[in-house]
Amino acid sequence: MRPSIVLFGDSITEEAFGEGGWGAELANHYSRSADVVLRGYSGYNTRWAAMVVRRAVVLGAAAAPAPAAVTVCFGANDASLPDRASRHQHVPLHEYKSNLRAICDTLTATWPRVVVILITPPPVHDAARVRYQYGDGCSGLPERTNEAAGEYARACVDVAAERGLRAIDIWSKMQRFPGWESSFLRDGLHLTPCGNRLVFEEVVFALKDASLGLDALPADLPLFCEMDPNNPVKSFDE
Amino acid sequence: MRPSIVLFGDSITEEAFGEGGWGAELANHYSRSADVVLRGYSGYNTRWAAMVVRRAVVLGAAAAPAPAAVTVCFGANDASLPDRASRHQHVPLHEYKSNLRAICDTLTATWPRVVVILITPPPVHDAARVRYQYGDGCSGLPERTNEAAGEYARACVDVAAERGLRAIDIWSKMQRFPGWESSFLRDGLHLTPCGNRLVFEEVVFALKDASLGLDALPADLPLFCEMDPNNPVKSFDE
């Protein structure tokens, strides 16, 4: 039975099977060795995620074997400014950290050997958020800022360190590339195919680091290229 | 618990989460309502598929609820010519039909209400198969032909009709478009993003026809756009 890798998060995760999406690439990468299970909930913050993690991830996988890994990517909505158009998604920083701890603790208490990988929110391009903003829409002020997203990204990395979990800091990694604002983000917040590619590569690296690389997972059923052309059926005897 | 849609087939299925792939698009389409499970085995013909269907599909899903639907797409390898480079993948037409029947019967005997959708092999562009051919490679003759693929496609449609199952005849549908050879096929055999799009649309149509459309499947957890901005947590009480 193949192991599964569950992707739990907000829209950065829910969209992960769209064009060039990091979830689809992951499913393609592990096409013969692991199932990639999508549990993305657009718009959700950690307050709501902590309320539903049991129903969305634990019960959803209850009948199947324990997942090998779960990625957890929240914070882009929590970091919405408390006095702007997306205020109802805002979660204060200290509560974000405690919600994230609760989510991780639920996963590791249920499956002691599961590899939990925290992914920070991506950076925000403030000017693009004015152009693409949500809600009433004509304030001329962004509802999310890069500065706020950065605080939540650092908090996410801190929680991972506290709990001894892996973290992928896409907020920092993306900003190392000149032109990150438009090459990685399509509306100042959500990922372009190029941004998805970066997340995919980081997740593959983290999984490999956790001994869940392609080399460590057996292929499900014999590979065609390894069958004996003179007696292919023999491969199925073993 | 979300229903699952299992994709069982050869490389046309194994590659379905690649660039623009029909499986990835399906997972994106059902991102909040169904799990798309990949069971693609490149190079496999129906002889091998019939040997492994229980292990690959039935046991793989044994602990989880019955899948709502299974797509079955084989024939591109069975239709390899018996005297050319891919001869060890060839399966005679009458055996192809009986293997396909056995696969379908296994699925419907295990899950009486499962929606099985047969997908024919795609058309073949003979000239491209000479350029991209497998094996020894310098015969100047294609190892697969469109004529042979067409016989297997018709046989696939016949088996679906016999068993009262839905069939998607991509061999015929693709050839209705002028320039199908290069717009739908990248090497005379495997699909381009455009070819993947056609398969995706046909599968979505077949699932909708089987009462498994988006409108018929509930979203997993409240949609953000339907939450009350003044009391979002209320959505989780129900």
Boltz contact constraints between the chains, C-beta under 6 A:
constraints:
  - contact:
      token1: [A, 14]
      token2: [B, 31]
      max_distance: 6.0
  - contact:
      token1: [A, 17]
      token2: [B, 24]
      max_distance: 6.0
  - contact:
      token1: [A, 17]
      token2: [B, 27]
      max_distance: 6.0
  - contact:
      token1: [A, 17]
      token2: [B, 28]
      max_distance: 6.0
  - contact:
      token1: [A, 18]
      token2: [B, 28]
      max_distance: 6.0
  - contact:
      token1: [A, 24]
      token2: [B, 17]
      max_distance: 6.0
  - contact:
      token1: [A, 24]
      token2: [B, 24]
      max_distance: 6.0
  - contact:
      token1: [A, 27]
      token2: [B, 17]
      max_distance: 6.0
  - contact:
      token1: [A, 28]
      token2: [B, 17]
      max_distance: 6.0
  - contact:
      token1: [A, 28]
      token2: [B, 18]
      max_distance: 6.0
  - contact:
      token1: [A, 31]
      token2: [B, 14]
      max_distance: 6.0
  - contact:
      token1: [A, 31]
      token2: [B, 38]
      max_distance: 6.0
  - contact:
      token1: [A, 38]
      token2: [B, 31]
      max_distance: 6.0
  - contact:
      token1: [A, 41]
      token2: [B, 221]
      max_distance: 6.0
  - contact:
      token1: [A, 42]
      token2: [B, 224]
      max_distance: 6.0
  - contact:
      token1: [A, 43]
      token2: [B, 224]
      max_distance: 6.0
  - contact:
      token1: [A, 51]
      token2: [B, 236]
      max_distance: 6.0
  - contact:
      token1: [A, 52]
      token2: [B, 221]
      max_distance: 6.0
  - contact:
      token1: [A, 63]
      token2: [B, 63]
      max_distance: 6.0
  - contact:
      token1: [A, 63]
      token2: [B, 64]
      max_distance: 6.0
  - contact:
      token1: [A, 64]
      token2: [B, 63]
      max_distance: 6.0
  - contact:
      token1: [A, 64]
      token2: [B, 64]
      max_distance: 6.0
  - contact:
      token1: [A, 88]
      token2: [B, 229]
      max_distance: 6.0
  - contact:
      token1: [A, 88]
      token2: [B, 232]
      max_distance: 6.0
  - contact:
      token1: [A, 221]
      token2: [B, 41]
      max_distance: 6.0
  - contact:
      token1: [A, 221]
      token2: [B, 52]
      max_distance: 6.0
  - contact:
      token1: [A, 224]
      token2: [B, 42]
      max_distance: 6.0
  - contact:
      token1: [A, 224]
      token2: [B, 43]
      max_distance: 6.0
  - contact:
      token1: [A, 229]
      token2: [B, 88]
      max_distance: 6.0
  - contact:
      token1: [A, 232]
      token2: [B, 88]
      max_distance: 6.0
  - contact:
      token1: [A, 236]
      token2: [B, 51]
      max_distance: 6.0
